[in-house]
Structures are given as C-alpha cells and as structure tokens.
Amino acid sequence: MTEKPDPFTVPFGTIFCDWMTTARADDGPYVYGGVAEPFGDFSISPAAHVLHYGSAIFEGLKAHRQVDGSLAIFRLDSHVARMVASAERLRLPAIDGDVLYQMSIDAVEANSGEVPDPPGSLYIRPTLIGTEPDIGAAARPTRSALLYVVNCPVGDYFKGGVRPLTLLVETEIPRTVPQFGMVKCGGNYAMALAPTLDAMAGNEAIDQMLFATGGDITETGASNFFLADDERVVTRHLDESFLHGVTRSSVIELAASLGYEVEERSIDPEELVEWAERGEAFLSGTAAVLAPVGTILYEGKTLTVGDGQPGSNTMRLRQALVDIQIGAAPDPFGWRTPVKG
Ligand SMILES: Cc1ncc(COP(=O)(O)O)c(C=O)c1O
C-alpha cells in the first residue's frame, strides 16, 4: 500500500486507493475481468462521446469498518439500482446490476487495508463514461463505454466535522432541468456550479445552496433536505426533479421505526420561518451523512434554526443511522453487505 495522508487532514475525495475495477462495453455487454487492477490513468480518444456530449454518470456510497473489525458496504443494492436507472436515462449501454455489484465489492476488498476507522470510511465511486470516438454522435447514444469503480479513504465532508451548517435558499434558478434531477449525471453538477458560486460569492459562511425553484424546496447541491421536530420528519415527496437519496430513504425508514410521523410533501420556503422558531432542519447524503442546519438565509432574512445548534432529533436520527452503518446496532432493514477485509 502506498503511503497516503490522513484523510481527516485533506479535502474529501482527493486521495485514492491503490486498486480499482474496470469493465468495458463495445457494442455489447460489459466485459469485466473479475479482478482489481492498479489505480491509474485511462487513455481515451479525444473524440470520446463523454468529452463532447456529456455521457457520464456516477454513484457515491461507502464501506464502513464495523465495530467487530469486519467490513460492510452500506446499501449497495440501492446504489447499484440507481446507477442502472441513470444509465438508462442517458441511453448509455445498459449496466448489468450484478456486474456493478461485484465490481464494487472487488474494489473494496482490494482496498480493504485502506479503510479508515469510523468516523472515517471508504468512499466508493462507480463511474460510467461513453467512449465511442464519434463527434458526429450529438444526437445518438455512445455504443462503447467504460465502467469503473475507484475508492477514496475519507474523513468529514464538511470542514469542521459535525457542526451546524448555513444554507442559502435559491427560489429562482433551478439546480438542473426538472426531468433530470433524479439522474446522477455529471451534467447536473456542471449546470449547478455557476449559479451556486455566483450566489455564494462574498459570503464564506454559506455551506450549501438549498434549491427551492418557484417556492418548492427540493434539495441542496449535494444532499436532501429534512425538517424535524419531536413528532415528525418532513421531506419533499419524490418526483423526477431531484435526486432520490439513498440516505433520504434510510432516514425515512429509520424515523418511522423510531415512532416519528413521516411527511413526504411539498415544502414552501415560507414554512421555514415558522419552522426555524420551533423545529430542526438537517441534510442527508452519503457524504454529508446527516448534517444539522443551524442557519438559513432566505430572501434577505437570517433564520436561526432553533438555537442555531444541532437539534436533539437530528442527532438522534444521525446516531441511529451511523450505528447501523458501522455495525454498532442490528441491521433490521438488511442495509449492510459484508465484504472481506
Ligand atoms: C444532488 C444530490 N442530492 C442528494 C444527494 C444525497 O443522495 P444519497 O443519500 O444517495 O447520497 C446527493 C448525493 O449524492 C446529491 O448529489
């Protein structure tokens, strides 16, 4: 294993494990050799479809060192299913879910010596790009593609660990186009970049932008959004306009099992004013885990959520989720996939 910096001292996702898995499709199914190979650069044609027409999708999930020393991937099936769906939506060569499932396990097992102890974890990044060299294929899908899985040892996503975040509510500019919000494709992130940077310019306190296009709160640029109090959790109902977070669905199932009423519905940003006075807000995501929101900037107003500190329901749900992820609690929903290492 090559020497690497402590993941808690470098930005999330900037150091990579020694091994990766790859599979190529060339006018047919993906061919996967069944073994990990050294992490390294690829060679693709300058005319590759992805470089011109954006045929790129990805996933993000994690493997966690368990309290008994073993290793498990969190909600592998759900992430594989979402990637299969993303490939369909971008008309990339269809992914066989079983192949991606195995490629993810093989990569993690090859890199198992690099998994940091909790609260660190091993981030898993399956990626699929269109490689057909044809710049005339603007209105045609790529026939060849490269599917690969790389891993990063990671610490905290947000600088400073678990701390109350500051969100800026954006009611005009959408994150992406409505019918593509649920697709995990690079283009969505590219589209969100300029408006996010412009809106956040000059205010370093802002951690994320909360998209509420036309008065309809959906998600931030990298996580889903929840409101909570002692009785309920509230989050946006599913449609095509935003990413169906795997953590979001985990929080919903967990909250229901802990006796919370779960409301999946539209959330008007005007609600935030009243909610901030008496409730809690948090973000959910693979990278963010479950991150408390302390301040919301909305139409020139600064809303302090509760006392501005992480709320008790937020931290209870976070702990329940983390306990399942790291094997400190039973796994009643079947979310852990044990792997060797
Ligand atoms: C735009 C966006 N929304 C929501 C999420 C949360 O999804 P998940 O919980 O599956 O990580 C992410 C993270 O992947 C994201 O990028």
The ligand as an ORCA input file, in Angstrom:
! r2SCAN-3c Opt
* xyz 0 1
  C     -27.817     16.488     -5.633
  C     -27.807     15.469     -4.569
  N     -28.927     15.273     -3.838
  C     -28.989     14.341     -2.865
  C     -27.893     13.540     -2.571
  C     -27.985     12.501     -1.500
  O     -28.043     11.215     -2.060
  P     -27.518      9.936     -1.277
  O     -28.180      9.939      0.045
  O     -27.926      8.787     -2.116
  O     -26.041     10.073     -1.166
  C     -26.700     13.725     -3.295
  C     -25.513     12.894     -3.001
  O     -25.217     12.001     -3.686
  C     -26.661     14.687     -4.331
  O     -25.548     14.861     -5.059
*
